[in-house]
């Protein structure tokens, strides 16, 4: 039943997913975290919901344009189920913003493989990463991904290596100019502190840490299976998967580095997660087994959510 619905790309799939997301987003804010907003704050949260919706369309564009998955909507399904599994990410506007801007950056980095307009794509990706760093200062670590893409696709052109520095310079010039206009000259110094404030209690909490550990192990296993599968058939997509794997690892580093703050950057890792999970489901040949896996991917997040709510109470 599930495979018959999400096994194809139809507008109804977007309607189902986005309708659920709309309801679940407000449930998280008003019921799970008991948030109370005035009109201005409510408008801001509505804006963040809009950003989240655009993230879905961006994710769908990336996986379809680059043929990372087959002709199905499993990626959309897994994306929303990961939000059910980690609902705290929906209450963090910085996580939503950082994830969205990183998707825009990754879209440009992956498209470098066409070897067209390489410098422009590197520059665009650099700017989007720097914008994402306005949400979390440590997101600047994703600049590693830019240099990795240059090394993978066209390392011999020295000018390619200079473009990221130009992008960073342009970003800081624009940001500094805006801070002057806003009358907050110390904004950049105050934001980019790169503080290390590791919070051990966040990882010692058995319920939360075990959930994250299972998630990480599952994605690493499905990612390994994806590499093995592509290695056997000899497809060039394995280069793109390397970038996505690096994207996932850096996202985990953000989760650790920001553990001492009220931040949930784990959402940044959702994109590589859905790519690997979708690849695994597509590799299942038996329809019955595939249906069971898809059902489990829906039931398990809701069971974990119910358990978290009961423990919380």
Phi and psi restraints in degrees (value plus and minus 20) as a CYANA .aco file:
   2 UNK   PHI     -86.5   -46.5
   2 UNK   PSI     -63.3   -23.3
   3 UNK   PHI     -85.1   -45.1
   3 UNK   PSI     -50.3   -10.3
   4 UNK   PHI     -90.8   -50.8
   4 UNK   PSI     -46.9    -6.9
   5 UNK   PHI    -106.8   -66.8
   5 UNK   PSI     -74.7   -34.7
   6 UNK   PHI    -111.0   -71.0
   6 UNK   PSI     -21.9    18.1
   7 UNK   PHI     -96.0   -56.0
   7 UNK   PSI     -22.4    17.6
   8 UNK   PHI    -151.2  -111.2
   8 UNK   PSI     142.3   182.3
   9 UNK   PHI    -120.8   -80.8
   9 UNK   PSI      80.2   120.2
  10 UNK   PHI    -148.9  -108.9
  10 UNK   PSI     133.0   173.0
  11 UNK   PHI     -77.3   -37.3
  11 UNK   PSI     -50.2   -10.2
  12 UNK   PHI     -81.2   -41.2
  12 UNK   PSI     -50.4   -10.4
  13 UNK   PHI     -84.5   -44.5
  13 UNK   PSI     -63.0   -23.0
  14 UNK   PHI     -84.1   -44.1
  14 UNK   PSI     -60.3   -20.3
  15 UNK   PHI     -82.6   -42.6
  15 UNK   PSI     -65.5   -25.5
  16 UNK   PHI     -82.3   -42.3
  16 UNK   PSI     -70.3   -30.3
  17 UNK   PHI     -85.8   -45.8
  17 UNK   PSI     -66.9   -26.9
  18 UNK   PHI     -91.8   -51.8
  18 UNK   PSI     -52.5   -12.5
  19 UNK   PHI     -85.5   -45.5
  19 UNK   PSI     -64.6   -24.6
  20 UNK   PHI     -82.6   -42.6
  20 UNK   PSI     -63.0   -23.0
  21 UNK   PHI     -80.7   -40.7
  21 UNK   PSI     -62.9   -22.9
  22 UNK   PHI     -78.0   -38.0
  22 UNK   PSI     -67.5   -27.5
  23 UNK   PHI     -88.8   -48.8
  23 UNK   PSI     -62.9   -22.9
  24 UNK   PHI     -88.6   -48.6
  24 UNK   PSI     -56.9   -16.9
  25 UNK   PHI     -78.6   -38.6
  25 UNK   PSI     -68.5   -28.5
  26 UNK   PHI     -93.1   -53.1
  26 UNK   PSI     -49.9    -9.9
  27 UNK   PHI     -83.9   -43.9
  27 UNK   PSI     -61.4   -21.4
  28 UNK   PHI     -81.1   -41.1
  28 UNK   PSI     -64.9   -24.9
  29 UNK   PHI     -91.1   -51.1
  29 UNK   PSI     -66.4   -26.4
  30 UNK   PHI    -108.8   -68.8
  30 UNK   PSI     -49.5    -9.5
  31 UNK   PHI    -128.6   -88.6
  31 UNK   PSI     -63.3   -23.3
  32 UNK   PHI     -94.9   -54.9
  32 UNK   PSI     -62.7   -22.7
  33 UNK   PHI    -128.8   -88.8
  33 UNK   PSI     -16.8    23.2
  34 UNK   PHI      30.3    70.3
  34 UNK   PSI      25.5    65.5
  35 UNK   PHI     -98.4   -58.4
  35 UNK   PSI     126.0   166.0
  36 UNK   PHI    -146.6  -106.6
  36 UNK   PSI     104.8   144.8
  37 UNK   PHI    -140.4  -100.4
  37 UNK   PSI     125.1   165.1
  38 UNK   PHI    -105.7   -65.7
  38 UNK   PSI    -196.7  -156.7
  39 UNK   PHI     -82.5   -42.5
  39 UNK   PSI     -62.0   -22.0
  40 UNK   PHI     -84.3   -44.3
  40 UNK   PSI     -63.3   -23.3
  41 UNK   PHI     -87.4   -47.4
  41 UNK   PSI     -56.8   -16.8
  42 UNK   PHI     -84.9   -44.9
  42 UNK   PSI     -58.0   -18.0
  43 UNK   PHI     -84.1   -44.1
  43 UNK   PSI     -60.5   -20.5
  44 UNK   PHI     -83.9   -43.9
  44 UNK   PSI     -63.3   -23.3
  45 UNK   PHI     -85.5   -45.5
  45 UNK   PSI     -55.0   -15.0
  46 UNK   PHI     -86.0   -46.0
  46 UNK   PSI     -59.0   -19.0
  47 UNK   PHI     -81.5   -41.5
  47 UNK   PSI     -62.0   -22.0
  48 UNK   PHI     -85.8   -45.8
  48 UNK   PSI     -54.7   -14.7
  49 UNK   PHI     -83.5   -43.5
  49 UNK   PSI     -59.1   -19.1
  50 UNK   PHI     -82.8   -42.8
  50 UNK   PSI     -60.2   -20.2
  51 UNK   PHI     -82.4   -42.4
  51 UNK   PSI     -59.5   -19.5
  52 UNK   PHI     -84.2   -44.2
  52 UNK   PSI     -60.6   -20.6
  53 UNK   PHI     -83.5   -43.5
  53 UNK   PSI     -63.7   -23.7
  54 UNK   PHI     -82.4   -42.4
  54 UNK   PSI     -50.5   -10.5
  55 UNK   PHI     -82.7   -42.7
  55 UNK   PSI     -58.7   -18.7
  56 UNK   PHI     -82.9   -42.9
  56 UNK   PSI     -65.6   -25.6
  57 UNK   PHI     -87.0   -47.0
  57 UNK   PSI     -56.9   -16.9
  58 UNK   PHI     -85.8   -45.8
  58 UNK   PSI     -64.7   -24.7
  59 UNK   PHI     -78.6   -38.6
  59 UNK   PSI     -67.0   -27.0
  60 UNK   PHI     -81.8   -41.8
  60 UNK   PSI     -59.6   -19.6
  61 UNK   PHI     -83.2   -43.2
  61 UNK   PSI     -64.0   -24.0
  62 UNK   PHI     -83.5   -43.5
  62 UNK   PSI     -68.7   -28.7
  63 UNK   PHI     -89.6   -49.6
  63 UNK   PSI     -52.7   -12.7
  64 UNK   PHI    -100.6   -60.6
  64 UNK   PSI     -62.8   -22.8
  65 UNK   PHI     -83.8   -43.8
  65 UNK   PSI     -57.5   -17.5
  66 UNK   PHI    -118.0   -78.0
  66 UNK   PSI     -13.9    26.1
  67 UNK   PHI      33.3    73.3
  67 UNK   PSI      23.8    63.8
  68 UNK   PHI     -95.3   -55.3
  68 UNK   PSI     -45.5    -5.5
  69 UNK   PHI    -150.4  -110.4
  69 UNK   PSI     152.3   192.3
  70 UNK   PHI     -97.5   -57.5
  70 UNK   PSI    -190.5  -150.5
  71 UNK   PHI    -102.0   -62.0
  71 UNK   PSI      61.1   101.1
  72 UNK   PHI    -175.7  -135.7
  72 UNK   PSI     157.4   197.4
  73 UNK   PHI    -137.8   -97.8
  73 UNK   PSI       4.6    44.6
  74 UNK   PHI     -81.3   -41.3
  74 UNK   PSI     -55.7   -15.7
  75 UNK   PHI     -80.6   -40.6
  75 UNK   PSI     -61.8   -21.8
  76 UNK   PHI     -83.9   -43.9
  76 UNK   PSI     -61.5   -21.5
  77 UNK   PHI     -82.2   -42.2
  77 UNK   PSI     -68.5   -28.5
  78 UNK   PHI     -85.2   -45.2
  78 UNK   PSI     -55.5   -15.5
  79 UNK   PHI     -81.5   -41.5
  79 UNK   PSI     -66.0   -26.0
  80 UNK   PHI     -93.8   -53.8
  80 UNK   PSI     -51.2   -11.2
  81 UNK   PHI     -89.5   -49.5
  81 UNK   PSI     -51.3   -11.3
  82 UNK   PHI     -87.7   -47.7
  82 UNK   PSI     -50.9   -10.9
  83 UNK   PHI     -91.1   -51.1
  83 UNK   PSI     -52.3   -12.3
  84 UNK   PHI     -87.7   -47.7
  84 UNK   PSI     -58.8   -18.8
  85 UNK   PHI     -88.4   -48.4
  85 UNK   PSI     -55.5   -15.5
  86 UNK   PHI    -145.2  -105.2
  86 UNK   PSI      50.7    90.7
  87 UNK   PHI     -85.1   -45.1
  87 UNK   PSI     -41.3    -1.3
  88 UNK   PHI     -83.0   -43.0
  88 UNK   PSI     -43.5    -3.5
  89 UNK   PHI     -85.8   -45.8
  89 UNK   PSI     -49.8    -9.8
  90 UNK   PHI     -93.0   -53.0
  90 UNK   PSI     -38.6     1.4
  91 UNK   PHI    -110.6   -70.6
  91 UNK   PSI     -20.4    19.6
  92 UNK   PHI    -130.5   -90.5
  92 UNK   PSI      81.1   121.1
  93 UNK   PHI     -82.5   -42.5
  93 UNK   PSI     -48.5    -8.5
  94 UNK   PHI     -89.0   -49.0
  94 UNK   PSI     -55.0   -15.0
  95 UNK   PHI     -85.7   -45.7
  95 UNK   PSI     -62.0   -22.0
  96 UNK   PHI     -84.3   -44.3
  96 UNK   PSI     -65.6   -25.6
  97 UNK   PHI     -85.3   -45.3
  97 UNK   PSI     -65.9   -25.9
  98 UNK   PHI     -82.2   -42.2
  98 UNK   PSI     -63.6   -23.6
  99 UNK   PHI     -81.5   -41.5
  99 UNK   PSI     -62.8   -22.8
 100 UNK   PHI     -84.6   -44.6
 100 UNK   PSI     -68.2   -28.2
 101 UNK   PHI     -87.0   -47.0
 101 UNK   PSI     -52.4   -12.4
 102 UNK   PHI     -90.5   -50.5
 102 UNK   PSI     -51.9   -11.9
 103 UNK   PHI     -83.3   -43.3
 103 UNK   PSI     -61.3   -21.3
 104 UNK   PHI     -84.5   -44.5
 104 UNK   PSI     -58.7   -18.7
 105 UNK   PHI     -87.1   -47.1
 105 UNK   PSI     -64.8   -24.8
 106 UNK   PHI     -84.7   -44.7
 106 UNK   PSI     -55.8   -15.8
 107 UNK   PHI     -77.1   -37.1
 107 UNK   PSI     -62.7   -22.7
 108 UNK   PHI     -91.9   -51.9
 108 UNK   PSI     -57.4   -17.4
 109 UNK   PHI     -86.5   -46.5
 109 UNK   PSI     -62.7   -22.7
 110 UNK   PHI     -85.2   -45.2
 110 UNK   PSI     -55.0   -15.0
 111 UNK   PHI     -91.5   -51.5
 111 UNK   PSI     -27.6    12.4
 112 UNK   PHI     -83.0   -43.0
 112 UNK   PSI     -44.7    -4.7
 113 UNK   PHI     -82.0   -42.0
 113 UNK   PSI     -37.8     2.2
 114 UNK   PHI     -93.7   -53.7
 114 UNK   PSI     -33.0     7.0
 115 UNK   PHI      40.8    80.8
 115 UNK   PSI       8.9    48.9
 116 UNK   PHI    -137.3   -97.3
 116 UNK   PSI     117.2   157.2
 117 UNK   PHI      30.9    70.9
 117 UNK   PSI      25.0    65.0
 118 UNK   PHI     -79.7   -39.7
 118 UNK   PSI     -67.3   -27.3
 119 UNK   PHI     -83.6   -43.6
 119 UNK   PSI     -59.4   -19.4
 120 UNK   PHI     -84.3   -44.3
 120 UNK   PSI     -60.8   -20.8
 121 UNK   PHI     -88.0   -48.0
 121 UNK   PSI     -58.8   -18.8
 122 UNK   PHI     -83.6   -43.6
 122 UNK   PSI     -63.6   -23.6
 123 UNK   PHI     -82.8   -42.8
 123 UNK   PSI     -66.2   -26.2
 124 UNK   PHI     -80.9   -40.9
 124 UNK   PSI     -66.2   -26.2
 125 UNK   PHI     -81.3   -41.3
 125 UNK   PSI     -60.1   -20.1
 126 UNK   PHI     -81.5   -41.5
 126 UNK   PSI     -65.1   -25.1
 127 UNK   PHI     -82.4   -42.4
 127 UNK   PSI     -62.7   -22.7
 128 UNK   PHI     -86.0   -46.0
 128 UNK   PSI     -57.5   -17.5
 129 UNK   PHI     -85.0   -45.0
 129 UNK   PSI     -61.0   -21.0
 130 UNK   PHI     -86.7   -46.7
 130 UNK   PSI     -56.1   -16.1
 131 UNK   PHI     -84.9   -44.9
 131 UNK   PSI     -60.4   -20.4
 132 UNK   PHI     -82.1   -42.1
 132 UNK   PSI     -51.8   -11.8
 133 UNK   PHI     -89.7   -49.7
 133 UNK   PSI     -33.0     7.0
 134 UNK   PHI     -91.1   -51.1
 134 UNK   PSI     -42.5    -2.5
 135 UNK   PHI    -101.4   -61.4
 135 UNK   PSI     -71.5   -31.5
 136 UNK   PHI    -150.3  -110.3
 136 UNK   PSI     102.9   142.9
 137 UNK   PHI     -80.0   -40.0
 137 UNK   PSI     -54.3   -14.3
 138 UNK   PHI     -91.0   -51.0
 138 UNK   PSI     -29.9    10.1
 139 UNK   PHI     -84.5   -44.5
 139 UNK   PSI     -32.7     7.3
 140 UNK   PHI     -83.7   -43.7
 140 UNK   PSI     -35.7     4.3
 141 UNK   PHI     -80.4   -40.4
 141 UNK   PSI     -42.8    -2.8
 142 UNK   PHI     -88.3   -48.3
 142 UNK   PSI     -27.7    12.3
 143 UNK   PHI     -81.6   -41.6
 143 UNK   PSI     -43.8    -3.8
 144 UNK   PHI     -77.7   -37.7
 144 UNK   PSI     -56.7   -16.7
 145 UNK   PHI     -85.9   -45.9
 145 UNK   PSI     -55.7   -15.7
 146 UNK   PHI     -83.5   -43.5
 146 UNK   PSI     -68.3   -28.3
 147 UNK   PHI     -87.8   -47.8
 147 UNK   PSI     -52.2   -12.2
 148 UNK   PHI     -85.3   -45.3
 148 UNK   PSI     -61.2   -21.2
 149 UNK   PHI     -83.6   -43.6
 149 UNK   PSI     -60.4   -20.4
 150 UNK   PHI     -82.9   -42.9
 150 UNK   PSI     -64.3   -24.3
 151 UNK   PHI     -82.8   -42.8
 151 UNK   PSI     -56.8   -16.8
 152 UNK   PHI     -95.2   -55.2
 152 UNK   PSI     -63.4   -23.4
 153 UNK   PHI    -115.3   -75.3
 153 UNK   PSI     -67.2   -27.2
 154 UNK   PHI    -171.4  -131.4
 154 UNK   PSI      57.1    97.1
 155 UNK   PHI    -100.3   -60.3
 155 UNK   PSI     -37.2     2.8
 156 UNK   PHI     -98.1   -58.1
 156 UNK   PSI     -41.9    -1.9
 157 UNK   PHI    -103.2   -63.2
 157 UNK   PSI      87.5   127.5
 158 UNK   PHI     -82.0   -42.0
 158 UNK   PSI     -48.7    -8.7
 159 UNK   PHI     -86.2   -46.2
 159 UNK   PSI     -47.9    -7.9
 160 UNK   PHI     -82.3   -42.3
 160 UNK   PSI     -55.6   -15.6
 161 UNK   PHI     -92.9   -52.9
 161 UNK   PSI     -40.1    -0.1
 162 UNK   PHI    -107.3   -67.3
 162 UNK   PSI     -42.4    -2.4
 163 UNK   PHI     -79.1   -39.1
 163 UNK   PSI     -64.8   -24.8
 164 UNK   PHI     -77.2   -37.2
 164 UNK   PSI     -57.4   -17.4
 165 UNK   PHI     -86.7   -46.7
 165 UNK   PSI     -56.9   -16.9
 166 UNK   PHI     -85.6   -45.6
 166 UNK   PSI     -59.6   -19.6
 167 UNK   PHI     -83.6   -43.6
 167 UNK   PSI     -63.0   -23.0
 168 UNK   PHI     -84.2   -44.2
 168 UNK   PSI     -61.6   -21.6
 169 UNK   PHI     -82.0   -42.0
 169 UNK   PSI     -66.3   -26.3
 170 UNK   PHI     -81.6   -41.6
 170 UNK   PSI     -62.0   -22.0
 171 UNK   PHI     -79.7   -39.7
 171 UNK   PSI     -68.3   -28.3
 172 UNK   PHI     -87.7   -47.7
 172 UNK   PSI     -52.2   -12.2
 173 UNK   PHI     -86.2   -46.2
 173 UNK   PSI     -63.5   -23.5
 174 UNK   PHI     -86.2   -46.2
 174 UNK   PSI     -65.2   -25.2
 175 UNK   PHI     -82.7   -42.7
 175 UNK   PSI     -60.2   -20.2
 176 UNK   PHI     -88.3   -48.3
 176 UNK   PSI     -58.5   -18.5
 177 UNK   PHI     -83.1   -43.1
 177 UNK   PSI     -62.5   -22.5
 178 UNK   PHI     -87.0   -47.0
 178 UNK   PSI     -54.9   -14.9
 179 UNK   PHI     -87.5   -47.5
 179 UNK   PSI     -51.6   -11.6
 180 UNK   PHI     -87.2   -47.2
 180 UNK   PSI     -64.4   -24.4
 181 UNK   PHI     -82.1   -42.1
 181 UNK   PSI     -60.0   -20.0
 182 UNK   PHI     -98.3   -58.3
 182 UNK   PSI     -29.1    10.9
 183 UNK   PHI      55.4    95.4
 183 UNK   PSI       5.0    45.0
 184 UNK   PHI    -146.8  -106.8
 184 UNK   PSI      58.2    98.2
 185 UNK   PHI     -88.4   -48.4
 185 UNK   PSI     -40.3    -0.3
 186 UNK   PHI    -112.9   -72.9
 186 UNK   PSI     -12.9    27.1
 187 UNK   PHI     -77.4   -37.4
 187 UNK   PSI     -70.8   -30.8
 188 UNK   PHI     -83.1   -43.1
 188 UNK   PSI     -60.7   -20.7
 189 UNK   PHI     -86.4   -46.4
 189 UNK   PSI     -56.9   -16.9
 190 UNK   PHI     -95.0   -55.0
 190 UNK   PSI     -51.9   -11.9
 191 UNK   PHI     -99.8   -59.8
 191 UNK   PSI     -68.9   -28.9
 192 UNK   PHI    -107.5   -67.5
 192 UNK   PSI      51.5    91.5
 193 UNK   PHI    -113.8   -73.8
 193 UNK   PSI     -47.7    -7.7
 194 UNK   PHI      32.6    72.6
 194 UNK   PSI      30.1    70.1
 195 UNK   PHI     -97.4   -57.4
 195 UNK   PSI     123.0   163.0
 196 UNK   PHI    -123.5   -83.5
 196 UNK   PSI      86.7   126.7
 197 UNK   PHI    -154.4  -114.4
 197 UNK   PSI      48.8    88.8
 198 UNK   PHI     -90.5   -50.5
 198 UNK   PSI     111.9   151.9
 199 UNK   PHI    -130.5   -90.5
 199 UNK   PSI      85.0   125.0
 200 UNK   PHI     -86.2   -46.2
 200 UNK   PSI     -52.4   -12.4
 201 UNK   PHI     -82.3   -42.3
 201 UNK   PSI     -47.5    -7.5
 202 UNK   PHI     -86.1   -46.1
 202 UNK   PSI     -49.3    -9.3
 203 UNK   PHI    -116.9   -76.9
 203 UNK   PSI     -38.4     1.6
 204 UNK   PHI    -105.5   -65.5
 204 UNK   PSI     -33.2     6.8
 205 UNK   PHI     -86.9   -46.9
 205 UNK   PSI      90.2   130.2
 206 UNK   PHI     -77.5   -37.5
 206 UNK   PSI     -65.0   -25.0
 207 UNK   PHI     -83.0   -43.0
 207 UNK   PSI     -68.0   -28.0
 208 UNK   PHI     -95.3   -55.3
 208 UNK   PSI     -61.7   -21.7
 209 UNK   PHI     -88.4   -48.4
 209 UNK   PSI     -58.5   -18.5
 210 UNK   PHI     -86.0   -46.0
 210 UNK   PSI     -57.1   -17.1
 211 UNK   PHI     -84.0   -44.0
 211 UNK   PSI     -64.1   -24.1
 212 UNK   PHI     -87.2   -47.2
 212 UNK   PSI     -59.1   -19.1
 213 UNK   PHI     -84.5   -44.5
 213 UNK   PSI     -65.5   -25.5
 214 UNK   PHI     -81.3   -41.3
 214 UNK   PSI     -62.0   -22.0
 215 UNK   PHI     -80.2   -40.2
 215 UNK   PSI     -67.7   -27.7
 216 UNK   PHI     -83.9   -43.9
 216 UNK   PSI     -65.6   -25.6
 217 UNK   PHI     -82.7   -42.7
 217 UNK   PSI     -62.5   -22.5
 218 UNK   PHI     -81.2   -41.2
 218 UNK   PSI     -64.9   -24.9
 219 UNK   PHI     -88.5   -48.5
 219 UNK   PSI     -58.6   -18.6
 220 UNK   PHI     -83.7   -43.7
 220 UNK   PSI     -60.0   -20.0
 221 UNK   PHI     -87.1   -47.1
 221 UNK   PSI     -68.0   -28.0
 222 UNK   PHI     -85.2   -45.2
 222 UNK   PSI     -53.4   -13.4
 223 UNK   PHI     -85.6   -45.6
 223 UNK   PSI     -61.5   -21.5
 224 UNK   PHI     -83.2   -43.2
 224 UNK   PSI     -61.7   -21.7
 225 UNK   PHI     -82.9   -42.9
 225 UNK   PSI     -56.3   -16.3
 226 UNK   PHI     -84.5   -44.5
 226 UNK   PSI     -61.4   -21.4
 227 UNK   PHI     -85.4   -45.4
 227 UNK   PSI     -60.8   -20.8
 228 UNK   PHI     -84.5   -44.5
 228 UNK   PSI     -62.9   -22.9
 229 UNK   PHI     -82.7   -42.7
 229 UNK   PSI     -67.3   -27.3
 230 UNK   PHI     -90.9   -50.9
 230 UNK   PSI     -51.0   -11.0
 231 UNK   PHI     -85.0   -45.0
 231 UNK   PSI     -54.9   -14.9
 232 UNK   PHI     -90.4   -50.4
 232 UNK   PSI     -59.5   -19.5
 233 UNK   PHI    -109.9   -69.9
 233 UNK   PSI     -28.2    11.8
 234 UNK   PHI      50.1    90.1
 234 UNK   PSI      16.0    56.0
 235 UNK   PHI    -104.8   -64.8
 235 UNK   PSI     129.4   169.4
 236 UNK   PHI     -93.5   -53.5
 236 UNK   PSI     -27.2    12.8
 237 UNK   PHI     -86.4   -46.4
 237 UNK   PSI     -33.8     6.2
 238 UNK   PHI     -84.2   -44.2
 238 UNK   PSI     -47.1    -7.1
 239 UNK   PHI     -86.8   -46.8
 239 UNK   PSI     -63.5   -23.5
 240 UNK   PHI     -83.6   -43.6
 240 UNK   PSI     -58.8   -18.8
 241 UNK   PHI     -83.4   -43.4
 241 UNK   PSI     -51.9   -11.9
 242 UNK   PHI     -83.7   -43.7
 242 UNK   PSI     -61.9   -21.9
 243 UNK   PHI     -83.2   -43.2
 243 UNK   PSI     -61.6   -21.6
 244 UNK   PHI     -86.7   -46.7
 244 UNK   PSI     -58.1   -18.1
 245 UNK   PHI     -84.4   -44.4
 245 UNK   PSI     -61.0   -21.0
 246 UNK   PHI     -83.7   -43.7
 246 UNK   PSI     -59.0   -19.0
 247 UNK   PHI     -78.6   -38.6
 247 UNK   PSI     -62.2   -22.2
 248 UNK   PHI     -86.2   -46.2
 248 UNK   PSI     -64.8   -24.8
 249 UNK   PHI     -84.4   -44.4
 249 UNK   PSI     -62.3   -22.3
 250 UNK   PHI     -85.2   -45.2
 250 UNK   PSI     -56.0   -16.0
 251 UNK   PHI     -82.2   -42.2
 251 UNK   PSI     -58.3   -18.3
 252 UNK   PHI     -86.1   -46.1
 252 UNK   PSI     -56.9   -16.9
 253 UNK   PHI     -82.5   -42.5
 253 UNK   PSI     -58.9   -18.9
 254 UNK   PHI     -82.3   -42.3
 254 UNK   PSI     -61.6   -21.6
 255 UNK   PHI     -79.8   -39.8
 255 UNK   PSI     -57.9   -17.9
 256 UNK   PHI     -95.4   -55.4
 256 UNK   PSI     -66.5   -26.5
 257 UNK   PHI     -84.7   -44.7
 257 UNK   PSI     -49.2    -9.2
 258 UNK   PHI    -122.5   -82.5
 258 UNK   PSI      -5.1    34.9
 259 UNK   PHI     -86.5   -46.5
 259 UNK   PSI     -42.5    -2.5
 260 UNK   PHI    -105.0   -65.0
 260 UNK   PSI     -19.7    20.3
 261 UNK   PHI    -136.7   -96.7
 261 UNK   PSI     146.7   186.7
 262 UNK   PHI    -101.0   -61.0
 262 UNK   PSI      46.8    86.8
 263 UNK   PHI    -153.8  -113.8
 263 UNK   PSI     130.3   170.3
 264 UNK   PHI    -156.3  -116.3
 264 UNK   PSI      48.5    88.5
 265 UNK   PHI     -93.0   -53.0
 265 UNK   PSI     -15.4    24.6
 266 UNK   PHI     -78.9   -38.9
 266 UNK   PSI     -44.5    -4.5
 267 UNK   PHI     -77.7   -37.7
 267 UNK   PSI     -48.5    -8.5
 268 UNK   PHI     -82.2   -42.2
 268 UNK   PSI     -47.7    -7.7
 269 UNK   PHI    -103.4   -63.4
 269 UNK   PSI     -24.6    15.4
 270 UNK   PHI     -85.7   -45.7
 270 UNK   PSI     -55.2   -15.2
 271 UNK   PHI     -82.3   -42.3
 271 UNK   PSI     -75.5   -35.5
 272 UNK   PHI     -79.8   -39.8
 272 UNK   PSI     -51.9   -11.9
 273 UNK   PHI     -82.2   -42.2
 273 UNK   PSI     -66.4   -26.4
 274 UNK   PHI     -89.1   -49.1
 274 UNK   PSI     -51.1   -11.1
 275 UNK   PHI     -84.3   -44.3
 275 UNK   PSI     -65.8   -25.8
 276 UNK   PHI     -89.8   -49.8
 276 UNK   PSI     -60.9   -20.9
 277 UNK   PHI     -84.8   -44.8
 277 UNK   PSI     -62.2   -22.2
 278 UNK   PHI     -84.1   -44.1
 278 UNK   PSI     -61.5   -21.5
 279 UNK   PHI     -80.4   -40.4
 279 UNK   PSI     -58.8   -18.8
 280 UNK   PHI     -86.4   -46.4
 280 UNK   PSI     -66.1   -26.1
 281 UNK   PHI     -82.4   -42.4
 281 UNK   PSI     -60.3   -20.3
 282 UNK   PHI     -85.3   -45.3
 282 UNK   PSI     -45.9    -5.9
 283 UNK   PHI     -98.7   -58.7
 283 UNK   PSI     -32.5     7.5
 284 UNK   PHI     -96.3   -56.3
 284 UNK   PSI     100.5   140.5
 285 UNK   PHI    -105.5   -65.5
 285 UNK   PSI     -54.3   -14.3
 286 UNK   PHI    -101.9   -61.9
 286 UNK   PSI     101.8   141.8
 287 UNK   PHI     -77.4   -37.4
 287 UNK   PSI     -58.3   -18.3
 288 UNK   PHI     -85.4   -45.4
 288 UNK   PSI     -63.4   -23.4
 289 UNK   PHI     -84.7   -44.7
 289 UNK   PSI     -62.0   -22.0
 290 UNK   PHI     -81.7   -41.7
 290 UNK   PSI     -60.0   -20.0
 291 UNK   PHI     -85.8   -45.8
 291 UNK   PSI     -59.5   -19.5
 292 UNK   PHI     -84.2   -44.2
 292 UNK   PSI     -63.7   -23.7
 293 UNK   PHI     -82.3   -42.3
 293 UNK   PSI     -62.6   -22.6
 294 UNK   PHI     -85.8   -45.8
 294 UNK   PSI     -59.8   -19.8
 295 UNK   PHI     -83.9   -43.9
 295 UNK   PSI     -61.3   -21.3
 296 UNK   PHI     -84.7   -44.7
 296 UNK   PSI     -56.0   -16.0
 297 UNK   PHI     -87.0   -47.0
 297 UNK   PSI     -38.4     1.6
 298 UNK   PHI    -116.2   -76.2
 298 UNK   PSI     -63.8   -23.8
 299 UNK   PHI     -89.1   -49.1
 299 UNK   PSI     -65.2   -25.2
 300 UNK   PHI     -79.2   -39.2
 300 UNK   PSI     -68.4   -28.4
 301 UNK   PHI     -77.8   -37.8
 301 UNK   PSI     -57.8   -17.8
 302 UNK   PHI     -91.8   -51.8
 302 UNK   PSI     -53.9   -13.9
 303 UNK   PHI     -86.1   -46.1
 303 UNK   PSI     -62.1   -22.1
 304 UNK   PHI     -84.5   -44.5
 304 UNK   PSI     -61.3   -21.3
 305 UNK   PHI     -81.7   -41.7
 305 UNK   PSI     -65.0   -25.0
 306 UNK   PHI     -83.3   -43.3
 306 UNK   PSI     -59.3   -19.3
 307 UNK   PHI     -84.0   -44.0
 307 UNK   PSI     -63.7   -23.7
 308 UNK   PHI     -81.8   -41.8
 308 UNK   PSI     -59.0   -19.0
 309 UNK   PHI     -86.7   -46.7
 309 UNK   PSI     -60.4   -20.4
 310 UNK   PHI     -87.7   -47.7
 310 UNK   PSI     -62.0   -22.0
 311 UNK   PHI     -86.2   -46.2
 311 UNK   PSI     -58.2   -18.2
 312 UNK   PHI     -83.4   -43.4
 312 UNK   PSI     -54.2   -14.2
